[in-house]
Amino acid sequence: MSPVVEELSNQQGVIAAGEYSYRGDRFSYKGDISDEMARMASIMCRATTMSEHMQVAMLEKFCPDCGGTPPQGWVVRGPGFTVCNVANVFAFLRNDLASLNEVMALMRKRLAGARAELI
């Protein structure tokens, strides 16, 4: 498990944090979810990241050099919890306890050198 997952899992309001391989065959996590939920979360995050890359590539065709590439993550916020993803690391947050700004700042700082292309 990477140090960033450990650090994220210790943030207030973080339900779980994890990482997944871009190939989709491995994942690790720490938090208050089951192994099956973590497996499904890693599949969802990988699929959403692949979609994000496709959408940014399409946008780049219409607006070259607009600043959309390379994509650097995504966030989905619901009424009770939020999922955020940078590179191949995800975090599930409780909206009433966590600070999305603080978690995303931590992820962006720790994952700043991560490769942008999907492997």
C-alpha positions, 0 to 999 in steps of 0.5 A: 500500500502506498504512503498516500493511501495510508495518509488519506485514510487517516484524514477526518471523514475519510471512509476509505482510501485505496489504489488500483492498477490501471490494468484492473487486476490489483487493488489495495485499500484501507478503511471502513469498507469490505473487500468486495466493496473495495474491489467494486470501488477500484473497478468503478474508479478505473472505468471512470478514469478511463472515461475521463481520459477519453472525454478530455481527448475529445475536448482537446480535438475541439479546443487544442491547448485549452488546458484540459490535458493531461487530466488530473483527476475527478470528483463525484459528490452526492448528498451523503458522500463524495468519491475523489480520484487522482491518478490511480488513488481514490478516497471516499469521504463523508460530506458532513465530516471531511473537507473535500478541499483538504483531501484534494489538496493532499492528493494533488500534492502527493500525486503531483508526479504521477504519470498521466497516461493510462498503463 
